[in-house]
């Protein structure tokens, strides 16, 4: 291709190239040293074992993960997503890679949504700030059901705006579907689904036929969950009702206006700073002040007002939750906060100053990005331990690990993926009773220091875990 043709192509397809660049930037910041920084905790191994057991049994998945609060479970959409990744690979990295793709494509949807309703300038900087957002990156590098929520939230808003502003009737149903899926990923998605209905009641009429169809769609989407409830006498429904009723009690530890104000000032402000640039309390207070001021400023822009109402509605819902809140409960807010931030600065600051702020934020975010340091090396540690203890033929494992740490499950799951499988009988007897099993040549004894047993005569064993490999777990090798 000649230079002239190349320049003409770039000129004619500049927006496509911008979108590709934004996607690749987001993808790179999430995939860089992915295998070294990937988290692998109890929720991840719980989900993997659950999926593997259902695949092995050939049984239908009716329930999703357990909710982080209350005694009830989610609908199974997250496990269906994980099953798609599981078909390609049983590694914990497969569903984690899927989450990376969702997060990277969220950048694209943010651009398309903002470009269509707020202009190219807002679109580019909103997508850019999401691509480099620390909060987004940290929650896109491991497999966990809340992590894909930003993708479904911004897609919900895309369809909501198409229906609200352009009267595209199909977008109403698409929006309901996507909002329902965000709810299935985590109950924070309830805020999104509830807002979808409420904002339409406020700004636009929904006829009875549409409303009935939307309810039917919601029911169909959670049908596996409903089947489980009917077959098991509605345990999750009772758990949800009990949780809601407990929220109305006045003796909850985290109830009331004083706690809510304290939470907003101390915790929510840090969430804002971490979402927009870096975790810094002074910046958090500044962003929180600016957000509060923007809420009381009048605006005749309906598109902007919808975002504002959503943020106010979401914060109000946090009050009615009346319990402690963790950062991941707020993941659904990330794309909207970033878009709202970019629009607000464009709206109330001179163009050059706003541009300078966006560029500085992007540069600082990339320079301090969690992409370039190992804030979580759990998967790397466990996989190295498994590699050390599965390298020989005719081996077996003995575990003395506290169950509440889930370390044993993490090891056993990765061991189950190895072609060179351990011998599963006699290992404990070889160590404790000095019994002989000719087919066992090596015993690996994995123990936490408080549970390592001297009666196994660890002095004759070879300790094989290297310094810094895995704090808290010793690995001994006995050769026979």
N, C-alpha and C positions, 0 to 999 in steps of 0.2 A: 504494500500500500504506500503510495507516494505521500509526502508530507502534506501536500495540498488536500488530498482526499482525507487524510487523518484529521486535519484541522476542520474540514467541513463536517466530518462525522462527529467530532467533538462538539462543534457548534450546534448541530442539529439534534444531538442526543445528550446535551449537557446535563439535563436533569436526571436522566437514567444513570449517567456516570457518577453524579453526586450521590444518588441513592446507593449504588454499588460501593462507592467509597465509604459511606457511612456504615453500611452493613459490614464491610471487611474490617473497618476500624473497631467496631463493637465486637466482632467475632474474634479478632486478634487479642484484644484486651481480656477476653474471657477464656480463650483457649491456650494462651501463653503459659508454658510450664504446667499445664492442666493436670497431668498425672502426678506431679510432685506436690501440688497444692490442694488436691481434691479432698473434701471432708468425707468421712466414712464413720458415721456414728450410729447409735442404737436405732434411730428411725430409718436410716438407710438399710441397715441389715435386716431389720424387721420386715420392711417392704419387700426386699429381695427374697427372703425366705418364704414369705407369703405367696409371692408370684410363682416361685419355683415349685412350691408344694401344689399349687393349683394346676400348673402346667403338667407336673408329673402325674397328678390324679385325673387330669382331663376334666376338671370340674369348673362350673361357671362361677365367675367372681361377682358376688352380690353386694359386698361391702367394701368401702374404702378404708383409709387409715383412721385410727382413733383420734377424735378431736382432742386438742391440747387442754381443754377444760371440759368438765362434766363427764358423765359416764355414757357416752354415745359415740357413734362412728359417722364418718362422712359417706356419701354415695361414692360409687367405685370409679369415677372418671379417671382419677390419677392412676389407679392400677391398670386401667385400659391403656393409658399412655405408656406406662412402664412396660406393659406386655408387648407393645410394638417394638420398643427398644430391645426387650428380652429375646424376641425372635431373631434379631441380628447378633446379639451377644449377651451372655449371662454375666458379664463383668459388671461391677458397680459403676464403671465408667460409661457404660452404654446409656442408661437413663440420664446420667449427669451430662453427657454430650447432647442429649435431646434438649435438656434445659438450656444449655448454651445456645442452641439454635433458636429456641423460643425467645430468649432474651435478645439475641442479635436481630431477629426479625421484628421484635418490638420497636427497635430503632427505626425500621422501615415504615411500620404502621404509624408511628408518631409523626414521621415526615409527611406521609400521605394525608393523614388526618389534618395536620396543621396547615399543610400547603393548600388543601381544598377549602378550609374554613377561615384561615387566619393569614395566609400569604406566605411567600417563599422565605422571607427573612425569619419569621417565627418558626417555620418548618425546619430550616437548616439548623438553627441554634438549639431548638428544643431537642431535635434528634441527636445533635452533637453532645449536648450536656447529658442526655440519657446514656449515650454510648460510653461516656467516661465517668459516669456517676459511681462513686465508691459503693454506695448502698446497693445499687443494681448489680455491679460486678460481683460483690461478695456473695450475693444470693443467686447467682447464676452459674456457679461453678461446682455445684453438687446436686444430687437428686433428692428433692424434698417437695412435698405436695404444694406448699405455699409459693414456691419460687417461680412457677410460670404465670402467676396471677396477673402481673402487669401486662402481659401480651393480651389476655382476654379482657382486661379492663379497657385498654385503649381501643380494642376492636369493638367493644360494646359502645363506646363513645362515638366511634366512627359511624356505626349504624344508627345510633340515637340521633346524631346531628343530621344524617341523611333523611331520616323520617321527619324530624322536627322542623327542619329548615327547607327541605326539598320535597317533602311529602311522598317519599318513595315507600310504598306500603310494604314491600317485601323486606325492607330494612327493619321494620318494626319486629318482624318475626325472627330475622337474623340476630337482631340485638337481644331479644329474649333468650335465644338459644345460647349465645356467647355469655351472657350474664349468668345464666343458669350453670354453665360449665365452670365459671369462676367461683360460684358458690360451692360446687362439688369439690373444687380443689381445696378450699378452706372456708370456714364459716364467715370469715371477713368478707367474702363475696356476697353475703346477704345485703350488705350496705349498697353494693353496686346494683343488685337486682331490685331492691326496694326503691332506690333513687330513680331507676329507669321508669318505673310505674308512676312515682310521685311527680317527677318533672313533667311527664306527659299530661297528668291530670291538671297540673298548674298552667301549662302553656298550650295544651292541645287536647281536644276531645278524643277519647277512645270509645268507639261504639261497642255495644254489648257483644256483637259477634266477634270482633277482634279480641276483646277481653276473654271471652270463653275459649277461643282458639289458643290464646297465649297460655291459659291455665292448663289446657290439654297438652300443649307442648312441654310445659314444665313437668307435668305428671309422667309423660312418656320418657323424658330424659332421665328421670330418677326411678324408672320402673324396676330395675334390679333391686334397688334399695327397698321399694315397696313390697316386692316379692319376699325379700328376707324378713321384713316386718310381719307380714301375714303368716309366714311359716313359723315364726318364733315368738308370737304373741306380743309384738310391738315393743321390744326392749329399748330400741333407740328413741322411739317417739316418747316413751315414758322418761328416758334420760333427758331429752330436750325440754320436756315440760317441767321436770324437776329443777333443771338449771334455770329456766326462765323464772319460775316461781321463787327460787332462792335469790334472784336478783332484786326482788321487791322488798327483801328484809332490810331493816335499817341497821342491823348489827354487823354488817359486813365490814371487814377490816378496811377496805378501800372505798367506802361509800362516802359520798357527799362532795359539796363544792370545794372545801379546803384541799382535799386530796386531788381533785380534778385540776384545780389551778396549779397546784404544786407539780403535778404530772406534766401539764402543758408547758410550764416554764422550764422545768428541769430536763424532762425526757423528750418531749415532742420537739423542743428547740434543737436538741442535739440530733434528732432524726432529720430535721430540716437541713442542718448544716452538713450532715453526712450524705444526704441525698443530693444536695446541690453542689457541694465542693469537697470539704474535708470536715472531719469531726473536731470541731473547735467551739467551745462554749460561747465565746464572745460573738462569733459569727452566728451561732444559733440564736442568741438573743436578738441580734440585728435582723435576721430573717424573720423571726417570730414577730418582732415589732412591725416590720414592713408588711407582713401578712395581715396583721390586725388592722393597720391603717387602710390597706386596700379593701378590706371588708366593709369599712364604713364610708368609703368614697362612692358616690353615685356614678352609675354608668348606664347609658342608654343602649349599649351594645349587648344584644340578646345572647350572642355566642359566648361572649366573655362572662356574662352574668350566670350562665348555666354552670360554667366551671366554678365560679365563686360559690354558687348555691351548693354545689356538690361538696366542696371543701367544708363549708359551714355545716352542712348536714352530716358529713362524716365525723367531724369533731363533736357534734352534738351526740351522735351515736356512741362515741367513745365514753361520754359521760354516763349514758344509760347502761353501758356495759358494766360499770361499777366493779371493776376488778383490776388486778395488776396487768399492765400491758408491756409486751416485749416488742422489739423493733419489727420482727417478722409479721406481727399483726397489722402493720401499717404498709405492707408492700403494695397493696392495691392503690395507695395514694401516689406512688413515685411518679408515674408518667404524667398525672394531672398536675401535681405540684410543679414539676419542671416546666410544663407548657404554660401554666398560669404565671410562673415566675418570669418567663421570657416575655409573655404578652404584657405583663404589668410594667416591666422595665421599659419596653418599647413604647408603652402608652404614656408613661409619666416622666420619662427622662429624655433628654436630647439624644438623637440617634447615635452620634459618635461616642457619647459616654456609655450608652447601653452596649454598643459594639465592643468597646474596650473592656467592659466588665465581663461580657461573655467570653472574650478571648483569654482574659486573665484566668477566669474560672476553669476553662478547658485546659489551659497549660498547667495550672497548679494541680488539677485533678489527675492529669496524665503523669506528671512528675512524681506525685505521691501515691500513685495507683496501687491498690492491693494486687494488681496483676503481676507485680515485680517482686513481691516478697511472699514467703510461705506462711501465711497466717493460720493455715491448717494443713498439717502433713499426715493426717491420720491414715489415709489410704496408702500413702507411701510407706509408712511405718509397718502397717499390717502386712502389706504385700511383700515387703522385704523379710519379715519374720516368716511368712509362709514359704518364700523361696528358700530360706535357710533350712527349713525343717521338712522339705519335700524333695530335696535334691538326690537322696539316696534311694536305692531299691530296698524292699522288705523292711520298712520302717513303720512305727506307730507312734501315737501321741498320747500323753497323759496331761490332763489339765488340772491345775489347782488355782482357780481364778474366781474371785467373787462374782456371782451371777449378775448383781446390779450394775456392774461395769460394762456388760455386754461384750467384753473383749473376746471371750471364748466363742460366742456366736460369730463375731467378725472373722476370726481365724478359721473356724470350721466352714463358713460359707466359701471363702476363697480356696480352702483346701479341697472342697467338693468340686471345684472347677478344674483341678489338676488332673492330668491324664495318669500321672504316677500316684495312684491313690494309696492311702495308708492301710495297713492291716488293722482291722477293727476289733479283733478279739485278743484277749490275754495281756494287753499292754500294762494294765494296772497290776496284775499278778506278777509280772516279770519283775517289777520294781519292788513291790511291797513284800512279796513272798519268795522272791528269788527263784520262781518257777522257770522252767526252760521251754521255750517255744522255738523249735529249729527254724521256722519260717520268718522269725523276727530277728533281724541283724542289728537294728538301731532303734533305740527308744529316745524320743524327744520329750523332755519334761518341761512344761511351760507353767510357771507359777508366779504369783505376786509375792513379794518378800514376806508378807505376813502369813502366807499359806505354804511357803516352801517347807518341806518336811525333811528333817535331818535323818530320819530313819531310812531314807533312800540313799544314804551315804553319798551326799553330793560332792564329797571331796574327791571321789574317784571319777566323777563326771567332768566333762569338758563344757565350760560355759561358752556359748557361741554367739550370744547377741553382743554386738559392738556398742561401745559408748555412744549414747545419743540415738540408738536405733529405736528404742521404745521405752521410755521412762516408765518404771513401775512393773515391768514384766521381765523376769529372768528366763532364759532358755538354756537348759542343760541337755547335753548329748551323752547317752550311754551306749557304748558299742559292745556287741556280743559276738 
